[in-house]
Amino acid sequence: MTLRISWNEASARRLERQFLANPAEPGTAVADVVDAMLAAHAQVLSAAEVSVGVRTAKTTRAAVRAALWDERTLVKTHGPRGTVHLLPARELPLWCSALPAVPSTAGPFAPAVRVTEEQARQIVAAIGDALEGVSLTVDELSEEVVARTGSWAGDRVMPAFQDLWPRWRQVLHRAGQSGALCFGPNRGRKVTYTRPPHFTPLPPDEALRELVLRYLRAYGPATPQNFAKWLAAPGGWAAKLFGTLAGAGEIEEVVFEGARGCWVVAGDTEVPQGRLPGVRLLPYFDAYGIAAQPRELLFPGAAYGRALAGGQAGNYPVLLVDGVVAGVWHQRRRGRRTTVTVEPLGRLTARQERELGEQVERVGEVLEAQAELVIGEVTAGAHA
C-alpha cells in the first residue's frame, strides 16, 4: 500500500531536518548547517548569516565569516538557479559536477549578444586561469578574460542594471557553478573573485543522483516539478531523472496531501506525528521558504499575497508559525542596535508572542546587535 503523508507530517519532518524545530547544538560546524539547508542563499550576505544563525544556538555572523574567509570550510559562489549561495567547500565535487549537468533554458539575451557554447567554454577556462592564486575585482578579471580570449569577450553588449556589461559576464555564473570561480573577501567596497581549491568532480550522473536524493531528504515529499523549480531546470528533464531513479528503486512514490506523483528516498518514510509548534524568523531568500512545496500550503491564505512577490518566494523575510508563513518582518540597523518590525497576519497567542521576542533576540545575537521588537506594519517593499 502506498504511504500517505499529510502536510503537517511533512512540515514537521522538514523543520527537524533543517534545524528549525530545534537549533543545532553549540559546536556544530557552520558548514554542516549549510549542508542541511542544501546551500544558503547569499546574494545578501547578512541574510545568509541570519539563515545559518537562526538554525543554531550560538552561531553569529562572525562565525559564518570565519568559516568563509579564514577556515575556508564555506565557499561563496553561484549555486542553484545560478544565484549566489554559500556551499560547504567539501561538497564542491558534488555541486560543481551536478549544476553544469542541468540543462539550461534559452538565455534572455538577443542572438547578437549571446556567446556560443565554444565561446562559453573559452571564457570559463580563461576565468579559471586568471584567478589561479589571486583575487581580482570584476574590472581586473575582465581585462584578463579579454586578454586570454579576444576582444569579442569585452564587447559591451549585455544589458544589466541600466548599463551595458562586457559580453563575457553572461557566463560568470557558469564559471562559479563549474568551480572555476568563487568570491573572495571584499577589497574595500569592491567585490573580488578568486578560484576555489582544486578538486576532482564526481561523474555527472552520480552527482545528479546524489543531488536528487539530498533534495528529497531535506524537502521531500516532492514532485519532479518541485525539484525543477528549485534548480530552474526543465520540467521534462527532471521527470525523466526521477523516472530513472524510481526504476532503480532509489526513490519511492507516496501520496502527499491526497496527491500522487510525490517522491521520497526509498525507505526514508518516517515522519513525526502532527505539526511542530513554534515561531521562527526566516530572512530574505531563506532556503526553506524557497524549496519547501507546495507553496500554497506553506504560504496559506493571506500569506500567499503578502509574503510572496508574484508567487515568488524569498523577496520578503517571513514569520513562520507552526510550520507555515504567518507574517513578514524587516530589520533596520542603526549602529549597534537593530529594530525588527514584525507584521503578523493573524493574532498571536501569548506563547507565540513570547517566542517571537526570543527569536528577535536571536536575530540580534546573530547580527551582533541589540535588537528591539516592534509589532506593526512592514512598509519596506519586496527585495529586488
C-alpha positions as CSV (number, residue, x, y, z in Angstrom):
1,M,0.0,0.0,0.0
2,T,1.3,3.5,-0.9
3,L,2.2,5.5,2.1
4,R,0.1,8.6,2.8
5,I,1.8,11.7,4.2
6,S,0.0,14.8,5.4
7,W,1.2,18.4,5.2
8,N,1.7,18.6,9.0
9,E,3.8,15.4,8.9
10,A,5.9,16.6,6.0
11,S,6.3,20.1,7.5
12,A,7.4,18.7,10.9
13,R,10.0,16.4,9.2
14,R,11.4,19.2,7.1
15,L,11.6,21.5,10.1
16,E,13.5,18.9,12.1
17,R,16.0,18.3,9.3
18,Q,16.5,22.0,8.7
19,F,17.4,22.7,12.4
20,L,14.3,24.8,12.5
21,A,12.4,22.6,15.0
22,N,15.4,22.5,17.4
23,P,18.6,24.6,16.7
24,A,21.9,22.8,16.1
25,E,23.9,22.2,19.2
26,P,26.8,24.6,20.1
27,G,29.9,23.4,18.3
28,T,28.1,22.2,15.2
29,A,30.1,23.2,12.2
30,V,28.7,26.1,10.2
31,A,29.3,24.0,7.0
32,D,27.1,21.2,8.5
33,V,24.2,23.7,9.0
34,V,24.6,25.0,5.4
35,D,24.7,21.4,4.2
36,A,21.4,20.6,5.9
37,M,19.8,23.5,4.0
38,L,21.2,22.4,0.7
39,A,23.0,25.7,0.3
40,A,22.3,29.1,1.8
41,H,21.3,32.0,-0.5
42,A,23.9,34.7,-0.1
43,Q,23.2,37.4,-2.7
44,V,22.9,39.5,0.5
45,L,25.5,38.0,2.9
46,S,23.8,39.3,6.0
47,A,20.7,37.3,5.0
48,A,22.8,34.1,4.7
49,E,24.3,34.8,8.1
50,V,20.8,35.0,9.7
51,S,19.7,31.9,7.8
52,V,22.6,30.0,9.4
53,G,22.3,31.7,12.8
54,V,18.6,31.1,13.5
55,R,19.3,27.4,12.9
56,T,21.9,27.3,15.7
57,A,22.1,28.0,19.4
58,K,25.2,30.3,19.4
59,T,26.5,31.0,15.9
60,T,27.0,34.7,15.0
61,R,27.8,36.4,11.7
62,A,31.4,36.4,12.8
63,A,31.5,32.6,12.9
64,V,29.9,32.4,9.4
65,R,32.5,34.9,8.0
66,A,35.3,33.0,9.7
67,A,34.1,29.7,8.1
68,L,34.0,31.6,4.7
69,W,37.2,33.7,4.7
70,D,39.5,32.2,7.4
71,E,38.8,28.5,7.7
72,R,37.6,28.2,4.1
73,T,35.1,25.5,5.1
74,L,32.5,27.5,3.2
75,V,32.6,28.9,-0.4
76,K,30.5,31.8,-1.7
77,T,29.8,31.1,-5.3
78,H,27.0,30.5,-7.9
79,G,24.7,27.7,-6.8
80,P,21.2,26.6,-7.6
81,R,19.4,28.8,-10.2
82,G,22.7,30.5,-10.9
83,T,22.3,32.7,-7.9
84,V,24.9,33.4,-5.2
85,H,25.0,30.8,-2.4
86,L,27.2,29.6,0.4
87,L,28.2,26.0,-0.2
88,P,30.3,23.6,2.0
89,A,33.8,23.5,0.5
90,R,33.9,19.8,0.9
91,E,30.8,19.5,-1.3
92,L,32.2,21.3,-4.4
93,P,32.9,17.9,-6.2
94,L,29.1,17.3,-6.0
95,W,27.8,20.7,-6.8
96,C,30.3,21.6,-9.5
97,S,29.5,18.4,-11.3
98,A,25.7,18.4,-10.9
99,L,25.0,22.0,-11.7
100,P,26.7,22.1,-15.1
101,A,24.9,18.9,-16.0
102,V,21.5,20.6,-15.6
103,P,20.1,21.6,-19.0
104,S,19.8,25.4,-19.3
105,T,16.9,27.2,-20.8
106,A,17.4,29.8,-23.5
107,G,19.1,32.9,-22.2
108,P,17.3,36.3,-22.1
109,F,19.7,38.0,-24.5
110,A,19.3,38.7,-28.2
111,P,21.2,36.4,-30.6
112,A,23.8,39.1,-31.3
113,V,24.6,39.3,-27.6
114,R,24.8,35.6,-26.8
115,V,28.0,33.6,-26.7
116,T,28.3,30.3,-28.4
117,E,28.9,27.1,-26.4
118,E,32.6,27.1,-27.6
119,Q,33.0,30.8,-26.6
120,A,31.4,30.0,-23.2
121,R,34.0,27.2,-22.6
122,Q,36.8,29.6,-23.6
123,I,35.5,32.2,-21.1
124,V,35.2,29.7,-18.2
125,A,38.7,28.4,-18.9
126,A,40.1,31.9,-19.0
127,I,38.4,32.8,-15.7
128,G,39.9,29.8,-14.0
129,D,43.4,30.5,-15.3
130,A,43.2,34.2,-14.4
131,L,42.1,33.6,-10.8
132,E,44.7,30.9,-10.0
133,G,46.2,32.0,-6.7
134,V,44.9,35.6,-6.8
135,S,41.9,37.7,-6.0
136,L,40.7,40.2,-8.7
137,T,37.9,42.8,-9.0
138,V,35.5,42.4,-11.8
139,D,37.3,45.0,-13.9
140,E,40.6,43.3,-13.3
141,L,39.1,40.0,-14.2
142,S,37.5,41.5,-17.3
143,E,41.0,42.6,-18.6
144,E,42.4,39.1,-18.0
145,V,39.5,37.4,-19.7
146,V,39.7,39.6,-22.8
147,A,43.5,39.1,-23.0
148,R,43.0,35.3,-22.9
149,T,40.1,35.1,-25.3
150,G,39.7,38.1,-27.6
151,S,38.2,41.5,-27.9
152,W,34.8,40.0,-28.7
153,A,34.5,38.9,-25.0
154,G,34.8,42.5,-23.9
155,D,32.2,44.0,-26.2
156,R,29.8,46.0,-24.0
157,V,26.6,44.5,-25.3
158,M,25.0,42.8,-22.3
159,P,22.1,44.8,-20.8
160,A,22.3,44.9,-17.0
161,F,21.1,47.4,-14.4
162,Q,20.6,50.3,-16.9
163,D,24.1,49.8,-18.2
164,L,25.9,47.6,-20.7
165,W,28.3,44.9,-19.4
166,P,31.0,43.1,-21.4
167,R,29.8,40.0,-23.2
168,W,31.8,37.5,-21.1
169,R,29.8,38.3,-17.9
170,Q,26.8,36.4,-19.1
171,V,28.9,33.3,-18.4
172,L,30.0,34.4,-14.9
173,H,27.5,32.1,-13.1
174,R,28.7,29.1,-15.2
175,A,32.2,29.7,-14.1
176,G,31.1,29.6,-10.5
177,Q,28.9,26.5,-10.9
178,S,31.8,24.6,-12.6
179,G,34.4,25.5,-9.9
180,A,36.5,28.0,-11.9
181,L,35.5,30.9,-9.7
182,C,34.2,31.8,-6.3
183,F,34.0,35.1,-4.3
184,G,37.0,36.4,-2.3
185,P,36.9,38.9,0.5
186,N,35.8,42.4,-0.5
187,R,38.5,44.9,-1.3
188,G,37.0,47.9,0.4
189,R,33.6,48.3,-1.3
190,K,34.6,46.2,-4.3
191,V,33.7,42.6,-4.7
192,T,36.6,40.3,-5.6
193,Y,36.8,36.8,-7.2
194,T,39.2,34.0,-6.7
195,R,39.5,30.3,-7.6
196,P,38.4,27.7,-5.0
197,P,40.7,24.9,-4.1
198,H,41.1,22.3,-6.9
199,F,39.0,19.2,-6.6
200,T,38.1,16.1,-8.5
201,P,34.4,16.4,-9.7
202,L,32.1,13.4,-9.4
203,P,30.8,11.8,-12.6
204,P,27.8,13.9,-13.7
205,D,25.2,11.1,-13.4
206,E,26.4,10.2,-9.9
207,A,26.3,13.9,-8.9
208,L,22.7,14.4,-10.2
209,R,21.5,11.2,-8.5
210,E,23.0,12.4,-5.2
211,L,21.5,15.9,-5.5
212,V,18.0,14.5,-6.0
213,L,18.4,12.2,-3.0
214,R,19.6,15.1,-0.8
215,Y,16.8,17.3,-2.0
216,L,14.2,14.7,-1.2
217,R,15.8,14.1,2.3
218,A,15.7,17.8,3.0
219,Y,12.4,18.8,1.3
220,G,10.5,15.7,0.4
221,P,7.9,14.6,-0.4
222,A,8.3,16.4,-3.7
223,T,7.5,16.1,-7.3
224,P,9.9,16.3,-10.2
225,Q,8.4,19.7,-11.0
226,N,9.2,20.9,-7.4
227,F,12.8,19.8,-8.0
228,A,12.9,21.5,-11.4
229,K,11.6,24.8,-10.0
230,W,14.3,24.7,-7.2
231,L,17.0,24.3,-9.8
232,A,15.5,26.4,-12.6
233,A,15.6,23.3,-14.8
234,P,13.3,22.0,-17.5
235,G,10.4,20.0,-16.0
236,G,10.6,17.2,-18.6
237,W,14.2,16.6,-17.8
238,A,13.5,16.4,-14.1
239,A,10.7,14.0,-14.7
240,K,13.0,11.7,-16.7
241,L,15.6,11.9,-14.0
242,F,13.1,10.9,-11.3
243,G,11.9,8.1,-13.5
244,T,15.4,6.7,-13.8
245,L,15.8,6.8,-10.0
246,A,12.4,5.2,-9.5
247,G,13.2,2.4,-11.9
248,A,16.4,1.7,-10.0
249,G,14.5,1.6,-6.7
250,E,16.3,4.6,-5.2
251,I,13.2,6.7,-4.7
252,E,9.6,5.7,-3.9
253,E,6.2,7.3,-4.5
254,V,4.0,8.5,-1.7
255,V,0.6,10.1,-1.6
256,F,1.1,13.6,-0.2
257,E,-1.9,15.6,0.8
258,G,-4.0,13.3,-1.4
259,A,-1.8,13.8,-4.5
260,R,0.2,11.1,-6.2
261,G,3.4,11.7,-8.1
262,C,5.3,12.8,-5.0
263,W,8.5,11.1,-4.0
264,V,10.8,10.4,-1.1
265,V,14.1,8.5,-0.9
266,A,13.4,4.8,-0.8
267,G,12.9,3.7,2.8
268,D,13.0,7.2,4.2
269,T,9.4,7.2,5.2
270,E,9.5,8.1,8.9
271,V,7.5,11.2,9.8
272,P,6.8,13.0,13.1
273,Q,3.2,12.8,14.2
274,G,1.3,16.1,13.9
275,R,2.6,19.6,13.4
276,L,5.6,21.0,15.3
277,P,4.6,24.2,17.1
278,G,6.9,27.1,17.3
279,V,7.8,30.6,15.9
280,R,10.8,31.3,13.6
281,L,12.0,34.3,11.7
282,L,13.5,33.5,8.3
283,P,15.4,36.2,6.3
284,Y,15.3,37.1,2.7
285,F,15.6,34.1,0.3
286,D,15.9,31.6,3.1
287,A,16.3,28.1,1.7
288,Y,13.3,26.7,3.5
289,G,10.8,29.2,2.1
290,I,12.2,28.7,-1.4
291,A,12.5,24.9,-1.6
292,A,9.6,23.7,0.5
293,Q,6.5,22.8,-1.6
294,P,3.6,23.1,-2.3
295,R,3.8,26.8,-1.9
296,E,0.1,27.4,-1.4
297,L,0.3,25.3,1.8
298,L,3.5,26.9,3.1
299,F,2.0,30.3,2.4
300,P,-1.7,29.8,3.2
301,G,-4.5,32.3,2.9
302,A,-3.4,35.9,3.2
303,A,0.3,34.9,3.3
304,Y,0.3,34.0,-0.4
305,G,-0.4,37.5,-1.4
306,R,1.5,39.3,1.4
307,A,4.7,37.3,1.7
308,L,5.3,36.4,-1.9
309,A,6.1,38.6,-4.9
310,G,4.0,37.5,-7.9
311,G,4.2,33.9,-6.5
312,Q,8.0,34.1,-6.0
313,A,9.3,33.2,-2.5
314,G,12.2,34.9,-0.8
315,N,11.5,38.5,-1.6
316,Y,10.2,39.1,2.0
317,P,11.6,37.9,5.3
318,V,8.9,35.7,6.8
319,L,7.4,34.9,10.1
320,L,6.9,31.1,10.4
321,V,4.3,30.0,13.0
322,D,3.8,26.2,13.5
323,G,5.5,25.5,10.2
324,V,3.6,27.9,7.9
325,V,4.1,31.5,6.9
326,A,2.1,33.8,9.1
327,G,3.6,37.2,8.6
328,V,6.5,39.3,7.3
329,W,9.3,41.2,9.0
330,H,12.0,43.7,8.4
331,Q,15.0,44.8,10.3
332,R,16.6,48.3,10.2
333,R,20.0,48.7,11.8
334,R,21.5,51.8,13.4
335,G,24.9,51.3,14.8
336,R,24.9,48.6,17.5
337,R,21.1,48.5,17.6
338,T,18.5,47.0,15.2
339,T,14.8,47.4,15.1
340,V,12.9,44.3,14.0
341,T,9.4,45.1,12.8
342,V,7.1,42.1,12.6
343,E,3.7,42.2,10.8
344,P,1.7,39.1,11.8
345,L,-1.2,38.2,9.6
346,G,-3.3,36.9,12.4
347,R,-3.5,37.1,16.2
348,L,-0.6,35.6,18.1
349,T,-1.1,33.7,21.4
350,A,0.8,34.8,24.5
351,R,3.2,31.8,24.0
352,Q,3.8,32.8,20.4
353,E,4.4,36.4,21.3
354,R,7.0,35.3,23.9
355,E,8.7,33.0,21.3
356,L,8.7,35.9,18.8
357,G,10.5,38.0,21.3
358,E,13.1,35.3,21.8
359,Q,13.5,35.0,18.0
360,V,14.1,38.7,17.7
361,E,16.7,38.5,20.4
362,R,18.4,35.6,18.5
363,V,18.4,37.6,15.2
364,G,20.1,40.4,17.2
365,E,22.7,38.0,18.6
366,V,23.5,36.7,15.1
367,L,24.0,40.2,13.7
368,E,25.9,41.2,16.9
369,A,23.4,43.9,17.7
370,Q,20.9,44.8,20.4
371,A,17.5,44.0,18.9
372,E,14.2,45.7,19.6
373,L,10.9,44.2,18.6
374,V,8.1,46.3,17.1
375,I,4.8,44.7,16.1
376,G,3.2,46.6,13.3
377,E,3.0,47.1,9.5
378,V,6.1,46.4,7.5
379,T,6.4,49.2,5.0
380,A,9.5,48.0,3.2
381,G,8.9,46.6,-0.3
382,A,9.9,43.3,-1.8
383,H,13.7,42.8,-2.2
384,A,14.7,43.3,-5.8
